[in-house]
Amino acid sequence: MLKLTKTMLEKSIIDCNSQCRDFALNHGVDYDAIGNGERVVLAATWQDGTETELRFYRPANDRKDRRLSIKDIKKHCEIGDTINMANSKNGILLIIS
């Protein structure tokens, strides 16, 4: 579950919280195995059926931040929206509330 801020939407950069990291790990994305400047991309679908990508990555710096970006997030979300990542029979589903 991610509550979107102005900065998250403007920069398309989301700090991956513990729930997000747990979700990623359940889908084979281990941040401990991602090096700085590397990323892992997973296919997902918005609740309206539009395909998208979840990009789990670490920026190319020494801080070892764990980040997430979601393709076309600005087309689907507004400041204050909450995105829930859920499993569906067709893969990962992004639900906006």
N, C-alpha and C positions, 0 to 999 in steps of 0.2 A: 504494500500500500504506500503510495507516494502522494503527498499533498504538494501541488505545484505552486511555486513562487514566481514572481516576475523574472528574477534572474535565471531560474531554470528554463523558462520559456524563451527568454531573449537569447540566451547563449546555448540552449539545447544541451546543457551540462547538468547532470543530476548526481549528487553524491549518493552512493549506494548505501542505504541504511541497512541495519541488521536483517530486517525482513526481506529486503531485496537481495542481499547476499545469500540468505538461506534459500530463497527461490532459485537464484542462479545455480547454487550448488546442487540443488535437486534436479537441475537440467544439465548437469555436467560441466558447469562453469565454476572453476575453483580460482578465486582471486590470488591465492598463494602460488598458483602455477602461471599466472599472467605476469610477464615482465613489463618493465616501464616502456611505454610506447607501443605495447601490443594490445590487441583486442580480440574478442570472441563475438561473433555475430550469430544470433538466433532469429529464425523466422517467427513472426507473430501476426495476429490479426486484430484489428480494432473491432469493437462491438458491432459496427455497421457493416462488417465484412471486408473492409479495405485491408489489404496486406501491408505489413510494415516490418521493421527490423528492430531488434533490441541489440544494442552494441555495448557490451560489458568491456571496460578497458581500464588501463592505468596510464595516465599521461606520462609523457617523456620528461619527467623531472625526478628529483630525489625524494619527494615527499611521500610517495607510495600511496597516493589517494586511490580509492576505488570508485570508479565512476560508471555511469550509465547514460547513454543517449538513445532516444527513440526517434526513428525516422518519421518525418512529417508530424511531429508533435504539435507544432503551431497550427496546423490545419484542423486538428481535432480537439484541442484543449484550450482552456482559458485559465488565467491566474485564479488560484483558489480551488480548481478542480482536483479531485482525487483520482488517481489511476490505481486500479486493482489489477494485478496480474494473476490470472487463473488458468488452470489446466482445463482444456476441453477435449472432446474427441478428435478435433482437428488440429490440436497443438496448443499453443499459448494464446490466450484471449486477453485483450486489454479492455477493461470496463471502466468507463468514466462516470463518476458520480459527483 
